[in-house]
Amino acid sequence: MNVNEKVAIVTGAGGGMGKVVVEQFLEQGAKVAGIDIQTAGLVELESRYPEQLLVIQGNLADEESVESAIKKTAETFGQIDVLANVAGIAQAATDIEKVSLKDWERIMSINSTAVFLTSRAVVPYMKQQKNGSIINIASVSVDRPRPGLNAYVASKGATISLTKALAIELAPYNIRVNAINPGPADTKMLGEFTTAGGNEGEAKENIFRKSVPLGELITPEAIANCVLYLSSDLAKMMTGSVVNVDGGRGI
Ligand SMILES: NC(=O)c1ccc[n+]([C@@H]2O[C@H](COP(=O)([O-])OP(=O)(O)OC[C@H]3O[C@@H](n4cnc5c(N)ncnc54)[C@H](O)[C@@H]3O)[C@@H](O)[C@H]2O)c1
């Protein structure tokens, strides 16, 4: 993929998909700043790649925390070529009349406002380099919503709109902005979409896996493959795209 000379920031780096994205970048020789509120899962990778991986504990819902994480990355590695916004939170399926404003705002702040904050912080570096790739993880649920995921679907829809808005705004600077829509993926998050009191294992099999035409849950590796491709120069004519990695769920 030729990403070995790139510096990538990965948010949600300690999570199911984020960690595999980080690992794939490291295996290819890239330098990575992995940001997460919970960094315990990154300890092993940090000891395997001490020169290449910078782990930053930060809260993406907090403006100052984001600014300082991006600054630290630039100071450590001298450039920022890729921003992969992988962090996100789920919503337990809830009827709209029972969704509190606090929950709505929490979901929006991490799934969409954080994408604004990280993008705003990296763009000055990318503009100076006249080169950059931003990849936002949205969700196929924007096209195929499930009942009760109202705030989650709205938050990911906003991220897709922001992706397109930034793609046109930043094209003159050779900064590409794309989104990936994962289908139901085999991570901790999947069970969190289950209605409160519901059986997570049963929902995973009977609702989620069976909804994928190719018959399997999406792996974090499948998402990471696409992130690396969009980061690389192989995708140099792709911007403003929304790529489904969903086993056909979006059809
Ligand atoms: N798992 C699925 O079925 C699925 C489907 C479609 C889209 N997605 C999206 O894929 C992305 C990755 O999800 P995942 O399945 O790896 O989930 P995950 O829960 O395993 O990982 C999410 C990570 O984001 C981090 N995070 C949450 N809030 C944060 C904050 N305020 N500051 C810093 N870090 C924070 C968490 O600590 C966690 O490590 C998310 O954006 C999710 O919405 C997931």
The ligand as a MOL file (V3000), in Angstrom:
LIG
                    3D

  0  0  0     0  0            999 V3000
M  V30 BEGIN CTAB
M  V30 COUNTS 44 48 0 0 0
M  V30 BEGIN ATOM
M  V30 1 N -19.2640 -2.6110 15.5250 0
M  V30 2 C -20.1890 -2.3700 14.5960 0
M  V30 3 O -21.0690 -3.2000 14.3130 0
M  V30 4 C -20.1640 -1.0840 13.8280 0
M  V30 5 C -20.9960 -0.9660 12.6990 0
M  V30 6 C -20.9670 0.2240 11.9760 0
M  V30 7 C -20.1370 1.2400 12.3720 0
M  V30 8 N -19.3390 1.1090 13.4740 0 CHG=1
M  V30 9 C -18.4550 2.2170 13.8450 0
M  V30 10 O -17.1230 1.7560 13.7990 0
M  V30 11 C -16.3110 2.5100 14.6990 0
M  V30 12 C -15.4780 1.5890 15.5610 0
M  V30 13 O -16.3480 0.8140 16.3830 0
M  V30 14 P -15.8870 -0.5140 17.1370 0
M  V30 15 O -16.8240 -1.5490 16.7200 0
M  V30 16 O -14.4300 -0.7120 16.9870 0 CHG=-1
M  V30 17 O -16.2650 -0.1090 18.6460 0
M  V30 18 P -15.4410 -0.1930 19.9880 0
M  V30 19 O -16.4080 0.1400 21.0690 0
M  V30 20 O -14.7040 -1.4830 20.0650 0
M  V30 21 O -14.3680 0.9850 19.8440 0
M  V30 22 C -14.6770 2.3340 19.9530 0
M  V30 23 C -13.5130 3.0460 20.6380 0
M  V30 24 O -13.7990 4.4520 20.7290 0
M  V30 25 C -13.3080 4.9070 21.9820 0
M  V30 26 N -13.9910 6.1220 22.4300 0
M  V30 27 C -15.3120 6.2580 22.7280 0
M  V30 28 N -15.5530 7.4770 23.2020 0
M  V30 29 C -14.3670 8.1380 23.2120 0
M  V30 30 C -13.9730 9.4480 23.5990 0
M  V30 31 N -14.8390 10.3310 24.1040 0
M  V30 32 N -12.6790 9.7920 23.4850 0
M  V30 33 C -11.7650 8.8970 23.0080 0
M  V30 34 N -12.0840 7.6540 22.6220 0
M  V30 35 C -13.3600 7.2800 22.7290 0
M  V30 36 C -13.6100 3.7410 22.9410 0
M  V30 37 O -12.8440 3.8280 24.1360 0
M  V30 38 C -13.2860 2.5330 22.0830 0
M  V30 39 O -11.9550 2.0980 22.2650 0
M  V30 40 C -17.2810 3.3970 15.4840 0
M  V30 41 O -17.2780 4.6960 14.9390 0
M  V30 42 C -18.6250 2.7340 15.2520 0
M  V30 43 O -19.6890 3.6320 15.3840 0
M  V30 44 C -19.3390 -0.0330 14.2120 0
M  V30 END ATOM
M  V30 BEGIN BOND
M  V30 1 1 1 2
M  V30 2 2 2 3
M  V30 3 1 2 4
M  V30 4 1 4 5
M  V30 5 2 4 44
M  V30 6 2 5 6
M  V30 7 1 6 7
M  V30 8 2 7 8
M  V30 9 1 8 9
M  V30 10 1 8 44
M  V30 11 1 9 10
M  V30 12 1 9 42
M  V30 13 1 10 11
M  V30 14 1 11 12
M  V30 15 1 11 40
M  V30 16 1 12 13
M  V30 17 1 13 14
M  V30 18 2 14 15
M  V30 19 1 14 16
M  V30 20 1 14 17
M  V30 21 1 17 18
M  V30 22 2 18 19
M  V30 23 1 18 20
M  V30 24 1 18 21
M  V30 25 1 21 22
M  V30 26 1 22 23
M  V30 27 1 23 24
M  V30 28 1 23 38
M  V30 29 1 24 25
M  V30 30 1 25 26
M  V30 31 1 25 36
M  V30 32 1 26 27
M  V30 33 1 26 35
M  V30 34 2 27 28
M  V30 35 1 28 29
M  V30 36 1 29 30
M  V30 37 2 29 35
M  V30 38 1 30 31
M  V30 39 2 30 32
M  V30 40 1 32 33
M  V30 41 2 33 34
M  V30 42 1 34 35
M  V30 43 1 36 37
M  V30 44 1 36 38
M  V30 45 1 38 39
M  V30 46 1 40 41
M  V30 47 1 40 42
M  V30 48 1 42 43
M  V30 END BOND
M  V30 END CTAB
M  END
